[in-house]
Structure formats: C-alpha cells, structure tokens
Amino acid sequence: MSDLMIITIVNAVVVLLGSGTVGLIVKHKLDQADKLPELCNRINRISEAVDLSLESHLVTQKALREGHINGESEAQAQKIQDYFRRCASKGMQYEYGA
C-alpha cells in the first residue's frame, strides 16, 4: 500500500471518529497499564494473608493433636500482628475506578 493511501485512511478514520475519541481510547489504555503494578502488590498482600492463615491453622492443629500449647502460637501471633501493621501502613482500601 502506498504512503498516500495510508495517510488517506488514517485521516478518514480521524475525521470520522474525531481526535478526542482516539485520545480517550489511548488515555484509557494508559490508565489501565498504570494500575497493574498496584493491583499486583495488593494481590501479593492477599496471598501473604492466605499463607499466614494456613500456617496458623497448622499451628492450631498441632497444638490440639499434642494436647498442649507448644509456644509456636506466640510466634505465629506476632507474625500476624506484623502483617496487619504492614497492611495498615500501606492502606487496606482500594478505590475502584479512581
């Protein structure tokens, strides 16, 4: 395809859609790309919470099986408190669409 034909097609598309529409489409795509790292960080924090809860479950089950508290629960409680402090410092809420 010749350069003149490509320029004509691009100009026709811009005239039909309007440059504002093209700009909005580009802006929307860039905004989505900007939110991806933040979303990945939040998913990582949720994954850490799931890991901590499963670990706590195992500590509880071991204590019940052995019939006594074995000292692991205090260390586990400290891990959970540290996790909550980190989450609170980073902010727990996510404003959708902001």
C-alpha positions as CSV (number, residue, x, y, z in Angstrom):
1,M,0.0,0.0,0.0
2,S,1.4,3.4,-0.9
3,D,2.1,6.1,1.7
4,L,-0.5,8.3,0.2
5,M,-3.2,5.6,0.7
6,I,-2.2,5.0,4.3
7,I,-2.3,8.8,5.1
8,T,-5.7,9.0,3.4
9,I,-7.1,6.1,5.5
10,V,-5.7,7.5,8.8
11,N,-7.1,10.9,8.0
12,A,-10.5,9.4,7.2
13,V,-10.5,7.5,10.5
14,V,-9.6,10.5,12.5
15,V,-12.2,12.7,10.8
16,L,-14.9,10.0,11.4
17,L,-14.0,9.2,15.0
18,G,-12.7,12.6,16.0
19,S,-9.4,13.1,17.6
20,G,-11.0,13.3,21.0
21,T,-12.2,9.7,20.7
22,V,-8.8,8.5,19.7
23,G,-7.3,10.4,22.6
24,L,-9.8,8.9,25.1
25,I,-9.0,5.4,23.9
26,V,-5.3,5.9,24.3
27,K,-5.7,7.5,27.7
28,H,-7.9,4.6,28.9
29,K,-5.2,2.1,27.8
30,L,-2.5,4.0,29.6
31,D,-4.6,4.3,32.8
32,Q,-5.1,0.5,32.8
33,A,-1.4,0.0,32.5
34,D,-0.7,2.3,35.4
35,K,-3.0,0.4,37.7
36,L,-1.4,-3.0,37.1
37,P,1.6,-2.7,39.4
38,E,-0.6,-1.5,42.3
39,L,-3.0,-4.4,41.6
40,C,-0.1,-6.9,41.7
41,N,1.0,-5.5,45.1
42,R,-2.4,-5.9,46.5
43,I,-2.7,-9.5,45.2
44,N,0.7,-10.3,46.9
45,R,-0.6,-8.9,50.2
46,I,-3.7,-11.1,49.9
47,S,-1.6,-14.1,49.1
48,E,0.5,-13.4,52.2
49,A,-2.6,-13.3,54.3
50,V,-3.7,-16.7,53.0
51,D,-0.3,-18.1,53.7
52,L,-0.4,-16.8,57.3
53,S,-3.9,-18.1,57.9
54,L,-2.9,-21.6,56.6
55,E,0.2,-21.5,58.8
56,S,-1.9,-20.5,61.8
57,H,-4.3,-23.4,61.1
58,L,-1.4,-25.8,61.1
59,V,0.0,-24.5,64.4
60,T,-3.5,-24.8,66.0
61,Q,-4.0,-28.4,64.7
62,K,-0.5,-29.4,66.0
63,A,-1.4,-27.9,69.5
64,L,-4.7,-29.8,69.5
65,R,-3.1,-33.0,68.5
66,E,-0.4,-32.8,71.2
67,G,-2.9,-31.6,73.8
68,H,-0.9,-28.6,74.9
69,I,0.3,-25.2,73.7
70,N,3.8,-25.6,72.4
71,G,5.0,-22.0,72.2
72,E,4.6,-21.7,68.4
73,S,1.3,-19.8,68.8
74,E,3.0,-16.7,70.3
75,A,5.4,-16.6,67.3
76,Q,2.5,-17.1,64.9
77,A,0.5,-14.3,66.6
78,Q,3.5,-12.0,66.3
79,K,3.7,-12.8,62.5
80,I,0.0,-12.0,62.1
81,Q,0.3,-8.7,64.0
82,D,3.3,-7.7,61.9
83,Y,1.3,-8.4,58.7
84,F,-1.6,-6.3,59.9
85,R,0.7,-3.4,60.8
86,R,2.3,-3.5,57.3
87,C,-1.1,-3.6,55.7
88,A,-2.4,-0.7,57.8
89,S,0.6,1.4,56.9
90,K,0.0,0.8,53.2
91,G,-3.7,1.2,53.3
92,M,-6.3,-1.5,53.2
93,Q,-8.8,0.1,50.9
94,Y,-8.9,0.2,47.2
95,E,-10.9,2.8,45.4
96,Y,-12.2,1.1,42.2
97,G,-12.2,3.4,39.2
98,A,-10.3,6.2,40.9
